[in-house]
Amino acid sequence: MQSCGGQIIPPAGYFQKVAEYVHQAEGVFIADEVQVGFGRVGKHFWSFQMHGEDFVPDIVTMGKPMGNGHPVACVVTTKEIAEAFSSSGMEYFNTYGGNPVSSAIGLAVLDVIENEDLQGNATRVGNYLTELLNKQKAKHTLIGDIRGIGLFIGIDLVKDGQSRTPATAEAQHVIYKMKEKRVLLSADGPHRNVLKIKPPMCFTEEDAKFMVDQLDEILTVLEEAMGAQTESLVSDNTLCRTKMPKEACLELLSEGAPDQKENPSQKRNGLRTDKHSLLSKRLKT
């Protein structure tokens, strides 16, 4: 599954087809498990296993959770690729490669994952968290989609459910407000509008409930503020002081009034001061 792309889960057979084209071009298929590996997706230890037991990447990279905070990483590949690299004549040297302390920490992390059933916890708590978030989706118009698996979930925030315009500013606002509630989130996706939930593997159902409660409160206040500003924008605009439906008026405002002139310097510097543009700014709630 994609991480920085916005927690996208490709359809069945997608990566097999990608690997086929890569191999035809004499390339190698690399699976990056730095964020999604070590049981985070729940059902499987590695994310690439979601695409079938017959799908095996040529190279797998891993790190971050491998040391649970300790800086350690690893690359796994096939014997054929390793021997090809070795016989190329290229020398590879790593000062900290094979460090015994890092190796011991990596083994200890594997023991904890197994002994505390953290992979199973990712499935159980992840399912519960997804259920709670889907209830929020039904409640909040800003939530366009909930996707992910295990303890790796994305909340796609959109301005409109039909056009699915990315709610980038709103996502940043939510992140700031959640931080004030002592909940750390980040944003992913091409438009930075997908809230990424990637908690510690020991995350509990109580933690999930607390997080969703804070999110619900913040989204409620945000949507109320956005609604109030929208109503003010409609009532203040002369184009809307007619029998024109509010929806049509908002659409017209979003495109810009026909007689509205833009200052050349504002256009050149990417600045706009009309009220509609202010809706995309981070709201102070």
N, C-alpha and C positions, 0 to 999 in steps of 0.2 A: 504494500500500500504506500501511497505517497504521503510524505510528512509535510515538508515545506510547501508542497503544492496545495495544501488545504485538506489533509486527511481524506484523500480520495482512494476509494477501493475499486480497482479496475475490475471489469467483468471477467468471468471464468475464461481461461484460455488466452487472455491478453498478453501476459508476460511470456508464455510459451511462443506466441507468434513473434513478439519482439525479439526474443532470443534467437529464433530461427533466422530472422532478417540480419541480425548482428553477426551470426555465424557465417551466413552467406557472404557477408562483406569481410570475412576473416577477422572479425573482432571477438571480444570476450564479453560475456554478460556478467556484470558486477552487481551484487545485492548489498545495499548499504543497510546494515542492521544496527547502526549506532543508536538510533532512537527507539526502534520498535522491537529489538531483539531481547533475548533473555526472559521470555515468558510474558512480556507485556501484553501481547494480543490475546493471552489467555489460553485458547484452545491449542495453540502451537507454541513451541519454544522459540521458533524463528518465524518471522513474518512471511518469508517467501514460501513456507510450507502451506500457507493458505491456498496456494495455487496448485496443490496436488503433490502427492508423494513422489511422483515421477518427474517433478520439476526441480532440477539441481543447478544452481548458478555455477559459473566457472570460478568466480572469486566472491568471497563474503568478507565484508569489513565489519568490525565491531569495536566498541569502546564505551565510554561514559558509564552505563550501568555495570559494565564488566568489573569495575573497581569500586562501585558505590561511592564515588567522590574521589577516590584515589586515581591519579592520572595513569591509565594503562589502556592499551588498545591492542588489537590483533588483526591479522589478515590470514584467512584460510583459503587455500586454493587446491587445485588438483595436482597430482604428481607430475602429470605431463607439463603443465604450465610452470611449475616450480623448477623442473629440470631444464626447460627451455630457457628460463631466466638465468639459471646457474651456468648454462653452457654458452650464454651470450657473450661472456667475457666482461660483463659489467660488474664492477665491485660494489657491494652494498654493505655498509657498516652503520651500526646504531649503538651509540654509547650506552644506552640503557636497555638495549635488547636483551631479553632473557633475565632481567633483573630478578633475583630470588625473592626480594621483598614484595615486589609487584606480583610475582607469580603466586606467592602465598596468599596475598590478598584476593587475587582472582579466584583461587580455589575456595577460599572462605566464603566468598559471595555465592558461588555455586552451591555450597553446602547449605547456606541460609535459604536460598531460593527453594531448594528441595525439602529441607527439614521443616520450614514454616509454610510450605505449600503456597508460595507467593504466586505461582502460575495459576493455581486454582482460585486464589483470592482475586486475581485480575479478572477471571471469568465471572465470578459471583458478584463482586462489587461493580464491575463494569456493566453487567446486565442491569443491576439495580439503578446505577447512575443513568444509563441510557433511558430506562423507563421513566425516571423522574424528569429528565430533560425533554422527552417527547411530550410529557404533560405540559411543560412550559412552552413548547412549540405551539400547542393548541391554544395557549393563552395569550402569547405575545406575537404581534404581527412582525416584529423585527427579526424573529427567528425564521429563517427560510428553510433550514435543513439541519438535521442532527445525523451525523455519520461517524463511523469508526467501529472499533471492536476492542473488547477488553478494556484496559485502562489507557486507551489512546483514542480520544474522541474529539471531533471538531463541531463547533456550533457556527453555522453559516449565517451571518447577520446581513439582512437585505433591507433596503428602503421600501421596496414594494414586492409583494409576492408574485405579481404577474410578470413584471419586467426583470425582476431579480437584480436590480441595481445594487451593487455592493455598498453596504453601510460602513464604510471605512472609518469615518470620523466617530460614528457611534460605537464601533468596536473599541477604538482607543479610549473613548470615554468610559466604557464598561471596565476595561482593564485598569484604568486609574482608580475608579471607584471600588473595584474588587480588592485592589491593593490596600485601600484604606480599611477594608474589612478583614485584612490580613489573609487574603487569598490571592495567590500569584498565578496569573494567566499570561499568555502571550498571544500574538496574532500571526496567522499564516495565510498562505494563498497569494496569488498574484496581486490582489488588491488589499491585502492585509485586513480582511474583514472576517476571517474565520478564527474564532476563539479556540485556541488549542488547550485541551485538558490532558495533561500527562503527569499525573501525581506520582508520589512514591508508591512502590509496589505494596507497601503495607497499608495503603489507603483503606479505610473502613467504611461501612454503610453510614455510620454516624457522620464521618467526614463528608461523605457525598451529600447527605441531607443538609448539612450546614452550608456547603458550597452552593447548592441549588437554591436554598432559601435566600442567601445573600444576592444571588443572581436575579431571582424573581423580584426582590425589592428594588434593585437598581434598574431593571428593565421597566418596571411599573412606573417609577418616577420619571425615567427618561421618556417613555412613550407619552405620558401625560404632558410633559413639557413640550415635546414635539407637536402634540396635538394643539396645545394652546398657542404656540407660535404660528402654526398653520392657519388656525382660525383668525388670528390677528392679521396675518398677511392677506387673507381673503377679504376681510372686512375693511382694511385700510386701502386696498387697491381700487382705483376708480373703474377699472375694467370689470370689477366684480360687483359694482353697485347697480346691478341690473337683475334680470330674472335668469341670468345664465346659471346653470347648475354648478355647484361648487367643484365637482370633479373636473368639469370642462375648464373652469377658471384656473384650477391648480395646474392643469396640463398646459394651459396657455402661459401661465407664469413661469413654469419650468422651462419653457422654450424661449421665454423672453418676450416682453411686450413689443409689438411691431414699431411703436414710436419711441422705444427706449434707445437712447444714444449712449454709447460707451466711450469714455474718455480714452483717446489713443494711448496715453501713457499708462493707463490702467491695463489696457489690452496687452501692451508690450511687456509689462511686468507681471502679467498673469493675475492682476488684482481686480476684485469685484466688490462693490459695496452695497449692492441691492439686497433687499431683505431676504429674498429667496436663497441667496448664497450663504446667508448666515445660518440657515437651517443645517448646513453641513458642518458647521463649526462645533467644537466640543461644548456641550451645554453645561452650564453651571447649575447643578441641581443639588 
